[in-house]
Amino acid sequence: MTEGIDWIARAGAKPKGRRPAFFEDPAVDRLLSLTMAVVGELSVLRERLDTVERLLDAKGTISRAEIEAYVPDRTAGEERGEMIRAYIARVMRGFQQEVEALENPDPPIMDWVEKFSK
């Protein structure tokens, strides 16, 4: 299926067009890109570990072929979906807080307390 594909060359291939820029400092964009790549890899690893755990629960022993051939049933798929949504929400919480702060410019209550307690 994927034999003969040079994954190192594919990973290093330059995409067409410009990279998207979200921040003024290109280093921050690179760091975000790297972080999201690690997040994606960890998500895949978590699914694979879930596969291993489910097969071990069901059979007590497993082979690599069984791991590769595993297809989650509806319940497992829903549990995985929830697990991934929770994981992404935790990873993206800092960004979400920034968006919330932009949408609600009122300072947190402690800022008010400090301002008026002086």
N, CA, C and O atoms as CSV, one atom per row, in Angstrom:
chain,resi,resn,atom,element,x,y,z
A,1,MET,N,N,0.831,-1.191,0.000
A,1,MET,CA,C,0.000,0.000,0.000
A,1,MET,C,C,0.873,1.251,0.000
A,1,MET,O,O,0.718,2.101,-0.877
A,2,THR,N,N,1.781,1.386,0.956
A,2,THR,CA,C,2.629,2.581,1.007
A,2,THR,C,C,4.087,2.243,0.734
A,2,THR,O,O,4.969,3.074,0.951
A,3,GLU,N,N,4.348,1.024,0.256
A,3,GLU,CA,C,5.728,0.651,-0.033
A,3,GLU,C,C,6.252,1.488,-1.189
A,3,GLU,O,O,5.515,1.805,-2.123
A,4,GLY,N,N,7.510,1.839,-1.119
A,4,GLY,CA,C,8.129,2.618,-2.170
A,4,GLY,C,C,7.978,4.118,-2.007
A,4,GLY,O,O,8.540,4.879,-2.794
A,5,ILE,N,N,7.242,4.554,-1.020
A,5,ILE,CA,C,7.080,5.993,-0.788
A,5,ILE,C,C,8.226,6.469,0.090
A,5,ILE,O,O,8.478,5.902,1.154
A,6,ASP,N,N,8.909,7.497,-0.348
A,6,ASP,CA,C,10.000,8.084,0.432
A,6,ASP,C,C,9.392,9.146,1.337
A,6,ASP,O,O,9.240,10.301,0.938
A,7,TRP,N,N,9.042,8.744,2.570
A,7,TRP,CA,C,8.356,9.642,3.494
A,7,TRP,C,C,9.237,10.802,3.928
A,7,TRP,O,O,8.736,11.896,4.189
A,8,ILE,N,N,10.538,10.579,4.007
A,8,ILE,CA,C,11.444,11.673,4.378
A,8,ILE,C,C,11.412,12.755,3.293
A,8,ILE,O,O,11.321,13.945,3.597
A,9,ALA,N,N,11.485,12.337,2.040
A,9,ALA,CA,C,11.429,13.304,0.942
A,9,ALA,C,C,10.079,14.017,0.915
A,9,ALA,O,O,10.018,15.226,0.694
A,10,ARG,N,N,9.008,13.275,1.138
A,10,ARG,CA,C,7.672,13.900,1.133
A,10,ARG,C,C,7.535,14.910,2.262
A,10,ARG,O,O,6.950,15.977,2.075
A,11,ALA,N,N,8.070,14.580,3.431
A,11,ALA,CA,C,7.961,15.499,4.576
A,11,ALA,C,C,8.760,16.771,4.323
A,11,ALA,O,O,8.390,17.841,4.805
A,12,GLY,N,N,9.845,16.664,3.575
A,12,GLY,CA,C,10.692,17.826,3.304
A,12,GLY,C,C,10.296,18.592,2.052
A,12,GLY,O,O,10.902,19.616,1.737
A,13,ALA,N,N,9.284,18.108,1.334
A,13,ALA,CA,C,8.868,18.784,0.106
A,13,ALA,C,C,8.317,20.168,0.414
A,13,ALA,O,O,7.600,20.371,1.394
A,14,LYS,N,N,8.668,21.106,-0.443
A,14,LYS,CA,C,8.195,22.482,-0.242
A,14,LYS,C,C,6.813,22.623,-0.859
A,14,LYS,O,O,6.616,22.294,-2.028
A,15,PRO,N,N,5.845,23.119,-0.068
A,15,PRO,CA,C,4.490,23.288,-0.611
A,15,PRO,C,C,4.441,24.444,-1.602
A,15,PRO,O,O,5.277,25.348,-1.582
A,16,LYS,N,N,3.443,24.386,-2.461
A,16,LYS,CA,C,3.244,25.485,-3.411
A,16,LYS,C,C,2.678,26.682,-2.659
A,16,LYS,O,O,1.908,26.520,-1.713
A,17,GLY,N,N,3.053,27.857,-3.074
A,17,GLY,CA,C,2.534,29.066,-2.439
A,17,GLY,C,C,3.281,29.401,-1.161
A,17,GLY,O,O,4.238,28.730,-0.775
A,18,ARG,N,N,2.819,30.450,-0.526
A,18,ARG,CA,C,3.449,30.907,0.712
A,18,ARG,C,C,2.841,30.210,1.903
A,18,ARG,O,O,1.686,29.786,1.884
A,19,ARG,N,N,3.651,30.101,2.946
A,19,ARG,CA,C,3.150,29.548,4.206
A,19,ARG,C,C,2.190,30.558,4.816
A,19,ARG,O,O,2.409,31.764,4.700
A,20,PRO,N,N,1.145,30.090,5.456
A,20,PRO,CA,C,0.261,31.041,6.124
A,20,PRO,C,C,0.979,31.727,7.279
A,20,PRO,O,O,1.750,31.092,7.999
A,21,ALA,N,N,0.734,32.989,7.453
A,21,ALA,CA,C,1.343,33.754,8.542
A,21,ALA,C,C,0.232,34.241,9.463
A,21,ALA,O,O,-0.712,34.904,9.033
A,22,PHE,N,N,0.366,33.900,10.728
A,22,PHE,CA,C,-0.635,34.291,11.714
A,22,PHE,C,C,-0.093,35.341,12.683
A,22,PHE,O,O,-0.858,36.098,13.282
A,23,PHE,N,N,1.232,35.378,12.832
A,23,PHE,CA,C,1.858,36.275,13.803
A,23,PHE,C,C,2.882,37.149,13.091
A,23,PHE,O,O,3.343,36.821,11.998
A,24,GLU,N,N,3.230,38.261,13.724
A,24,GLU,CA,C,4.216,39.169,13.134
A,24,GLU,C,C,5.591,38.528,13.057
A,24,GLU,O,O,6.322,38.737,12.089
A,25,ASP,N,N,5.944,37.755,14.065
A,25,ASP,CA,C,7.256,37.116,14.110
A,25,ASP,C,C,7.170,35.744,13.443
A,25,ASP,O,O,6.429,34.885,13.920
A,26,PRO,N,N,7.907,35.514,12.350
A,26,PRO,CA,C,7.849,34.218,11.664
A,26,PRO,C,C,8.291,33.055,12.558
A,26,PRO,O,O,7.881,31.915,12.337
A,27,ALA,N,N,9.112,33.332,13.551
A,27,ALA,CA,C,9.537,32.272,14.465
A,27,ALA,C,C,8.352,31.739,15.266
A,27,ALA,O,O,8.297,30.548,15.571
A,28,VAL,N,N,7.420,32.598,15.603
A,28,VAL,CA,C,6.228,32.172,16.338
A,28,VAL,C,C,5.366,31.279,15.438
A,28,VAL,O,O,4.809,30.284,15.903
A,29,ASP,N,N,5.257,31.631,14.156
A,29,ASP,CA,C,4.516,30.786,13.214
A,29,ASP,C,C,5.182,29.417,13.085
A,29,ASP,O,O,4.497,28.395,13.049
A,30,ARG,N,N,6.496,29.393,13.015
A,30,ARG,CA,C,7.204,28.107,12.925
A,30,ARG,C,C,6.993,27.285,14.185
A,30,ARG,O,O,6.797,26.072,14.114
A,31,LEU,N,N,7.031,27.941,15.337
A,31,LEU,CA,C,6.807,27.235,16.593
A,31,LEU,C,C,5.384,26.679,16.652
A,31,LEU,O,O,5.181,25.551,17.101
A,32,LEU,N,N,4.406,27.454,16.207
A,32,LEU,CA,C,3.024,26.973,16.162
A,32,LEU,C,C,2.915,25.771,15.229
A,32,LEU,O,O,2.259,24.784,15.562
A,33,SER,N,N,3.549,25.848,14.072
A,33,SER,CA,C,3.514,24.744,13.110
A,33,SER,C,C,4.125,23.479,13.713
A,33,SER,O,O,3.566,22.390,13.585
A,34,LEU,N,N,5.261,23.631,14.361
A,34,LEU,CA,C,5.921,22.501,14.998
A,34,LEU,C,C,5.047,21.922,16.108
A,34,LEU,O,O,4.905,20.704,16.217
A,35,THR,N,N,4.471,22.781,16.919
A,35,THR,CA,C,3.614,22.332,18.019
A,35,THR,C,C,2.416,21.564,17.492
A,35,THR,O,O,2.071,20.511,18.029
A,36,MET,N,N,1.778,22.076,16.450
A,36,MET,CA,C,0.610,21.394,15.911
A,36,MET,C,C,0.990,20.066,15.265
A,36,MET,O,O,0.198,19.124,15.294
A,37,ALA,N,N,2.178,19.970,14.685
A,37,ALA,CA,C,2.636,18.685,14.143
A,37,ALA,C,C,2.810,17.668,15.266
A,37,ALA,O,O,2.426,16.507,15.121
A,38,VAL,N,N,3.385,18.101,16.380
A,38,VAL,CA,C,3.550,17.202,17.536
A,38,VAL,C,C,2.188,16.818,18.103
A,38,VAL,O,O,1.983,15.666,18.486
A,39,VAL,N,N,1.264,17.760,18.160
A,39,VAL,CA,C,-0.096,17.473,18.637
A,39,VAL,C,C,-0.725,16.397,17.752
A,39,VAL,O,O,-1.340,15.460,18.260
A,40,GLY,N,N,-0.576,16.526,16.444
A,40,GLY,CA,C,-1.130,15.536,15.520
A,40,GLY,C,C,-0.518,14.162,15.716
A,40,GLY,O,O,-1.225,13.154,15.741
A,41,GLU,N,N,0.805,14.125,15.856
A,41,GLU,CA,C,1.478,12.843,16.076
A,41,GLU,C,C,1.040,12.200,17.378
A,41,GLU,O,O,0.816,10.991,17.431
A,42,LEU,N,N,0.917,12.995,18.423
A,42,LEU,CA,C,0.491,12.454,19.711
A,42,LEU,C,C,-0.946,11.945,19.633
A,42,LEU,O,O,-1.281,10.941,20.261
A,43,SER,N,N,-1.780,12.615,18.884
A,43,SER,CA,C,-3.159,12.173,18.714
A,43,SER,C,C,-3.201,10.802,18.040
A,43,SER,O,O,-3.957,9.926,18.458
A,44,VAL,N,N,-2.398,10.620,17.007
A,44,VAL,CA,C,-2.320,9.328,16.325
A,44,VAL,C,C,-1.802,8.257,17.282
A,44,VAL,O,O,-2.312,7.137,17.299
A,45,LEU,N,N,-0.801,8.599,18.068
A,45,LEU,CA,C,-0.251,7.655,19.044
A,45,LEU,C,C,-1.302,7.250,20.064
A,45,LEU,O,O,-1.378,6.083,20.447
A,46,ARG,N,N,-2.108,8.196,20.505
A,46,ARG,CA,C,-3.164,7.896,21.476
A,46,ARG,C,C,-4.184,6.931,20.879
A,46,ARG,O,O,-4.648,6.021,21.567
A,47,GLU,N,N,-4.541,7.117,19.604
A,47,GLU,CA,C,-5.468,6.188,18.957
A,47,GLU,C,C,-4.855,4.796,18.832
A,47,GLU,O,O,-5.529,3.789,19.044
A,48,ARG,N,N,-3.586,4.753,18.490
A,48,ARG,CA,C,-2.923,3.451,18.356
A,48,ARG,C,C,-2.857,2.750,19.715
A,48,ARG,O,O,-3.081,1.542,19.798
A,49,LEU,N,N,-2.557,3.480,20.755
A,49,LEU,CA,C,-2.533,2.892,22.095
A,49,LEU,C,C,-3.925,2.398,22.478
A,49,LEU,O,O,-4.063,1.342,23.096
A,50,ASP,N,N,-4.953,3.157,22.115
A,50,ASP,CA,C,-6.316,2.722,22.376
A,50,ASP,C,C,-6.592,1.398,21.657
A,50,ASP,O,O,-7.229,0.509,22.223
A,51,THR,N,N,-6.121,1.261,20.426
A,51,THR,CA,C,-6.264,0.012,19.676
A,51,THR,C,C,-5.592,-1.134,20.419
A,51,THR,O,O,-6.188,-2.196,20.598
A,52,VAL,N,N,-4.362,-0.923,20.847
A,52,VAL,CA,C,-3.617,-1.960,21.569
A,52,VAL,C,C,-4.367,-2.366,22.840
A,52,VAL,O,O,-4.520,-3.556,23.117
A,53,GLU,N,N,-4.829,-1.390,23.603
A,53,GLU,CA,C,-5.539,-1.695,24.844
A,53,GLU,C,C,-6.825,-2.473,24.574
A,53,GLU,O,O,-7.126,-3.427,25.291
A,54,ARG,N,N,-7.583,-2.081,23.558
A,54,ARG,CA,C,-8.832,-2.783,23.247
A,54,ARG,C,C,-8.570,-4.210,22.791
A,54,ARG,O,O,-9.285,-5.128,23.195
A,55,LEU,N,N,-7.558,-4.409,21.955
A,55,LEU,CA,C,-7.237,-5.763,21.504
A,55,LEU,C,C,-6.740,-6.624,22.657
A,55,LEU,O,O,-7.092,-7.799,22.753
A,56,LEU,N,N,-5.928,-6.048,23.526
A,56,LEU,CA,C,-5.454,-6.809,24.692
A,56,LEU,C,C,-6.609,-7.184,25.616
A,56,LEU,O,O,-6.660,-8.299,26.136
A,57,ASP,N,N,-7.537,-6.245,25.817
A,57,ASP,CA,C,-8.712,-6.552,26.637
A,57,ASP,C,C,-9.518,-7.698,26.029
A,57,ASP,O,O,-9.998,-8.580,26.741
A,58,ALA,N,N,-9.659,-7.672,24.718
A,58,ALA,CA,C,-10.501,-8.658,24.044
A,58,ALA,C,C,-9.828,-10.020,23.914
A,58,ALA,O,O,-10.495,-11.049,24.023
A,59,LYS,N,N,-8.516,-10.042,23.684
A,59,LYS,CA,C,-7.840,-11.299,23.358
A,59,LYS,C,C,-6.720,-11.686,24.312
A,59,LYS,O,O,-6.372,-12.864,24.399
A,60,GLY,N,N,-6.155,-10.742,25.016
A,60,GLY,CA,C,-5.044,-11.038,25.913
A,60,GLY,C,C,-3.689,-11.028,25.236
A,60,GLY,O,O,-2.663,-10.940,25.911
A,61,THR,N,N,-3.666,-11.115,23.929
A,61,THR,CA,C,-2.426,-11.065,23.167
A,61,THR,C,C,-2.731,-10.469,21.792
A,61,THR,O,O,-3.859,-10.560,21.308
A,62,ILE,N,N,-1.737,-9.867,21.173
A,62,ILE,CA,C,-1.972,-9.239,19.870
A,62,ILE,C,C,-0.735,-9.335,19.003
A,62,ILE,O,O,0.370,-9.593,19.482
A,63,SER,N,N,-0.946,-9.123,17.724
A,63,SER,CA,C,0.165,-9.055,16.781
A,63,SER,C,C,0.137,-7.693,16.098
A,63,SER,O,O,-0.862,-6.975,16.147
A,64,ARG,N,N,1.233,-7.362,15.472
A,64,ARG,CA,C,1.287,-6.092,14.733
A,64,ARG,C,C,0.232,-6.073,13.629
A,64,ARG,O,O,-0.386,-5.038,13.377
A,65,ALA,N,N,0.027,-7.203,12.976
A,65,ALA,CA,C,-0.975,-7.277,11.902
A,65,ALA,C,C,-2.369,-6.980,12.443
A,65,ALA,O,O,-3.157,-6.304,11.782
A,66,GLU,N,N,-2.680,-7.476,13.635
A,66,GLU,CA,C,-3.994,-7.200,14.228
A,66,GLU,C,C,-4.153,-5.720,14.547
A,66,GLU,O,O,-5.235,-5.155,14.386
A,67,ILE,N,N,-3.072,-5.098,15.000
A,67,ILE,CA,C,-3.127,-3.657,15.282
A,67,ILE,C,C,-3.393,-2.889,13.992
A,67,ILE,O,O,-4.239,-1.996,13.959
A,68,GLU,N,N,-2.672,-3.238,12.932
A,68,GLU,CA,C,-2.826,-2.539,11.655
A,68,GLU,C,C,-4.208,-2.761,11.049
A,68,GLU,O,O,-4.734,-1.875,10.375
A,69,ALA,N,N,-4.802,-3.932,11.281
A,69,ALA,CA,C,-6.087,-4.268,10.676
A,69,ALA,C,C,-7.284,-3.834,11.523
A,69,ALA,O,O,-8.425,-3.926,11.070
A,70,TYR,N,N,-7.038,-3.368,12.732
A,70,TYR,CA,C,-8.131,-3.040,13.649
A,70,TYR,C,C,-9.002,-1.913,13.096
A,70,TYR,O,O,-8.503,-0.887,12.633
A,71,VAL,N,N,-10.300,-2.130,13.156
A,71,VAL,CA,C,-11.273,-1.104,12.794
A,71,VAL,C,C,-12.199,-0.940,13.999
A,71,VAL,O,O,-12.891,-1.885,14.377
A,72,PRO,N,N,-12.218,0.232,14.597
A,72,PRO,CA,C,-13.056,0.422,15.795
A,72,PRO,C,C,-14.538,0.284,15.462
A,72,PRO,O,O,-14.989,0.683,14.388
A,73,ASP,N,N,-15.285,-0.287,16.403
A,73,ASP,CA,C,-16.735,-0.339,16.235
A,73,ASP,C,C,-17.314,1.035,16.575
A,73,ASP,O,O,-16.578,1.959,16.920
A,74,ARG,N,N,-18.622,1.160,16.474
A,74,ARG,CA,C,-19.271,2.463,16.687
A,74,ARG,C,C,-18.964,3.033,18.073
A,74,ARG,O,O,-18.643,4.214,18.205
A,75,THR,N,N,-19.063,2.188,19.108
A,75,THR,CA,C,-18.816,2.659,20.472
A,75,THR,C,C,-17.376,3.134,20.626
A,75,THR,O,O,-17.124,4.202,21.183
A,76,ALA,N,N,-16.435,2.337,20.132
A,76,ALA,CA,C,-15.027,2.719,20.229
A,76,ALA,C,C,-14.761,4.002,19.447
A,76,ALA,O,O,-14.004,4.863,19.896
A,77,GLY,N,N,-15.383,4.126,18.282
A,77,GLY,CA,C,-15.212,5.340,17.482
A,77,GLY,C,C,-15.735,6.576,18.198
A,77,GLY,O,O,-15.108,7.635,18.175
A,78,GLU,N,N,-16.896,6.427,18.835
A,78,GLU,CA,C,-17.448,7.557,19.582
A,78,GLU,C,C,-16.573,7.915,20.778
A,78,GLU,O,O,-16.354,9.093,21.059
A,79,GLU,N,N,-16.071,6.897,21.486
A,79,GLU,CA,C,-15.187,7.155,22.628
A,79,GLU,C,C,-13.903,7.831,22.169
A,79,GLU,O,O,-13.414,8.757,22.817
A,80,ARG,N,N,-13.361,7.368,21.052
A,80,ARG,CA,C,-12.147,8.000,20.508
A,80,ARG,C,C,-12.425,9.440,20.093
A,80,ARG,O,O,-11.615,10.332,20.346
A,81,GLY,N,N,-13.559,9.662,19.463
A,81,GLY,CA,C,-13.907,11.021,19.052
A,81,GLY,C,C,-13.965,11.952,20.242
A,81,GLY,O,O,-13.443,13.065,20.194
A,82,GLU,N,N,-14.600,11.499,21.308
A,82,GLU,CA,C,-14.688,12.319,22.523
A,82,GLU,C,C,-13.306,12.539,23.129
A,82,GLU,O,O,-12.992,13.642,23.578
A,83,MET,N,N,-12.476,11.491,23.144
A,83,MET,CA,C,-11.129,11.593,23.687
A,83,MET,C,C,-10.314,12.636,22.901
A,83,MET,O,O,-9.594,13.442,23.491
A,84,ILE,N,N,-10.436,12.609,21.581
A,84,ILE,CA,C,-9.674,13.541,20.747
A,84,ILE,C,C,-10.206,14.966,20.893
A,84,ILE,O,O,-9.425,15.916,20.942
A,85,ARG,N,N,-11.521,15.120,20.963
A,85,ARG,CA,C,-12.090,16.467,21.158
A,85,ARG,C,C,-11.601,17.064,22.477
A,85,ARG,O,O,-11.244,18.241,22.534
A,86,ALA,N,N,-11.586,16.254,23.532
A,86,ALA,CA,C,-11.115,16.748,24.835
A,86,ALA,C,C,-9.630,17.092,24.772
A,86,ALA,O,O,-9.200,18.101,25.332
A,87,TYR,N,N,-8.859,16.268,24.100
A,87,TYR,CA,C,-7.418,16.504,23.956
A,87,TYR,C,C,-7.164,17.810,23.201
A,87,TYR,O,O,-6.372,18.640,23.647
A,88,ILE,N,N,-7.825,17.993,22.074
A,88,ILE,CA,C,-7.643,19.211,21.275
A,88,ILE,C,C,-8.102,20.434,22.069
A,88,ILE,O,O,-7.467,21.486,22.006
A,89,ALA,N,N,-9.192,20.303,22.811
A,89,ALA,CA,C,-9.668,21.427,23.630
A,89,ALA,C,C,-8.613,21.817,24.662
A,89,ALA,O,O,-8.390,23.005,24.898
A,90,ARG,N,N,-7.959,20.828,25.281
A,90,ARG,CA,C,-6.905,21.138,26.259
A,90,ARG,C,C,-5.719,21.813,25.579
A,90,ARG,O,O,-5.173,22.784,26.103
A,91,VAL,N,N,-5.326,21.311,24.431
A,91,VAL,CA,C,-4.177,21.875,23.714
A,91,VAL,C,C,-4.471,23.303,23.266
A,91,VAL,O,O,-3.611,24.180,23.356
A,92,MET,N,N,-5.676,23.527,22.787
A,92,MET,CA,C,-6.023,24.819,22.210
A,92,MET,C,C,-6.590,25.800,23.231
A,92,MET,O,O,-6.976,26.907,22.854
A,93,ARG,N,N,-6.654,25.439,24.495
A,93,ARG,CA,C,-7.278,26.293,25.508
A,93,ARG,C,C,-6.643,27.693,25.573
A,93,ARG,O,O,-7.352,28.690,25.705
A,94,GLY,N,N,-5.340,27.762,25.483
A,94,GLY,CA,C,-4.676,29.066,25.517
A,94,GLY,C,C,-5.135,29.969,24.384
A,94,GLY,O,O,-5.383,31.157,24.588
A,95,PHE,N,N,-5.249,29.397,23.179
A,95,PHE,CA,C,-5.744,30.175,22.044
A,95,PHE,C,C,-7.198,30.569,22.261
A,95,PHE,O,O,-7.595,31.694,21.954
A,96,GLN,N,N,-7.987,29.647,22.786
A,96,GLN,CA,C,-9.395,29.926,23.050
A,96,GLN,C,C,-9.540,31.073,24.049
A,96,GLN,O,O,-10.403,31.937,23.893
A,97,GLN,N,N,-8.696,31.074,25.064
A,97,GLN,CA,C,-8.749,32.155,26.049
A,97,GLN,C,C,-8.412,33.492,25.402
A,97,GLN,O,O,-9.002,34.516,25.747
A,98,GLU,N,N,-7.473,33.489,24.474
A,98,GLU,CA,C,-7.138,34.736,23.764
A,98,GLU,C,C,-8.323,35.231,22.947
A,98,GLU,O,O,-8.629,36.423,22.946
A,99,VAL,N,N,-8.989,34.313,22.250
A,99,VAL,CA,C,-10.163,34.688,21.461
A,99,VAL,C,C,-11.258,35.224,22.374
A,99,VAL,O,O,-11.892,36.233,22.064
A,100,GLU,N,N,-11.480,34.553,23.497
A,100,GLU,CA,C,-12.489,35.021,24.447
A,100,GLU,C,C,-12.150,36.412,24.971
A,100,GLU,O,O,-13.041,37.242,25.154
A,101,ALA,N,N,-10.873,36.668,25.211
A,101,ALA,CA,C,-10.461,37.985,25.702
A,101,ALA,C,C,-10.704,39.057,24.639
A,101,ALA,O,O,-11.075,40.183,24.968
A,102,LEU,N,N,-10.496,38.712,23.373
A,102,LEU,CA,C,-10.763,39.670,22.296
A,102,LEU,C,C,-12.257,39.941,22.158
A,102,LEU,O,O,-12.667,41.066,21.871
A,103,GLU,N,N,-13.059,38.912,22.363
A,103,GLU,CA,C,-14.507,39.061,22.244
A,103,GLU,C,C,-15.111,39.783,23.450
A,103,GLU,O,O,-16.166,40.408,23.341
A,104,ASN,N,N,-14.435,39.695,24.600
A,104,ASN,CA,C,-14.932,40.318,25.826
A,104,ASN,C,C,-13.813,41.173,26.409
A,104,ASN,O,O,-13.018,40.685,27.213
A,105,PRO,N,N,-13.742,42.438,26.013
A,105,PRO,CA,C,-12.628,43.275,26.442
A,105,PRO,C,C,-12.674,43.699,27.912
A,105,PRO,O,O,-11.746,44.352,28.388
A,106,ASP,N,N,-13.725,43.344,28.631
A,106,ASP,CA,C,-13.779,43.698,30.045
A,106,ASP,C,C,-12.674,42.971,30.798
A,106,ASP,O,O,-12.486,41.770,30.603
A,107,PRO,N,N,-11.947,43.669,31.645
A,107,PRO,CA,C,-10.866,43.011,32.380
A,107,PRO,C,C,-11.420,42.027,33.416
A,107,PRO,O,O,-12.548,42.181,33.884
A,108,PRO,N,N,-10.628,41.029,33.764
A,108,PRO,CA,C,-11.069,40.098,34.806
A,108,PRO,C,C,-11.334,40.844,36.118
A,108,PRO,O,O,-10.823,41.943,36.330
A,109,ILE,N,N,-12.114,40.254,36.966
A,109,ILE,CA,C,-12.547,40.890,38.213
A,109,ILE,C,C,-11.368,41.304,39.089
A,109,ILE,O,O,-11.437,42.326,39.772
A,110,MET,N,N,-10.291,40.526,39.080
A,110,MET,CA,C,-9.145,40.877,39.932
A,110,MET,C,C,-8.477,42.171,39.475
A,110,MET,O,O,-7.913,42.900,40.291
A,111,ASP,N,N,-8.539,42.462,38.165
A,111,ASP,CA,C,-7.998,43.740,37.699
A,111,ASP,C,C,-8.781,44.898,38.304
A,111,ASP,O,O,-8.201,45.914,38.687
A,112,TRP,N,N,-10.108,44.742,38.389
A,112,TRP,CA,C,-10.959,45.772,38.984
A,112,TRP,C,C,-10.662,45.907,40.475
A,112,TRP,O,O,-10.582,47.013,41.009
A,113,VAL,N,N,-10.501,44.769,41.130
A,113,VAL,CA,C,-10.241,44.793,42.575
A,113,VAL,C,C,-8.933,45.526,42.851
A,113,VAL,O,O,-8.870,46.374,43.741
A,114,GLU,N,N,-7.880,45.199,42.084
A,114,GLU,CA,C,-6.587,45.852,42.284
A,114,GLU,C,C,-6.666,47.345,41.971
A,114,GLU,O,O,-6.066,48.161,42.672
A,115,LYS,N,N,-7.397,47.699,40.929
A,115,LYS,CA,C,-7.497,49.086,40.530
A,115,LYS,C,C,-8.154,49.948,41.604
A,115,LYS,O,O,-7.695,51.054,41.889
A,116,PHE,N,N,-9.229,49.435,42.197
A,116,PHE,CA,C,-9.965,50.232,43.157
A,116,PHE,C,C,-9.510,50.045,44.588
A,116,PHE,O,O,-10.005,50.731,45.482
A,117,SER,N,N,-8.582,49.134,44.829
A,117,SER,CA,C,-8.110,48.941,46.200
A,117,SER,C,C,-6.868,49.803,46.504
A,117,SER,O,O,-6.349,49.786,47.619
A,118,LYS,N,N,-6.415,50.537,45.515
A,118,LYS,CA,C,-5.222,51.373,45.723
A,118,LYS,C,C,-5.576,52.729,46.219
A,118,LYS,O,O,-4.691,53.554,46.445
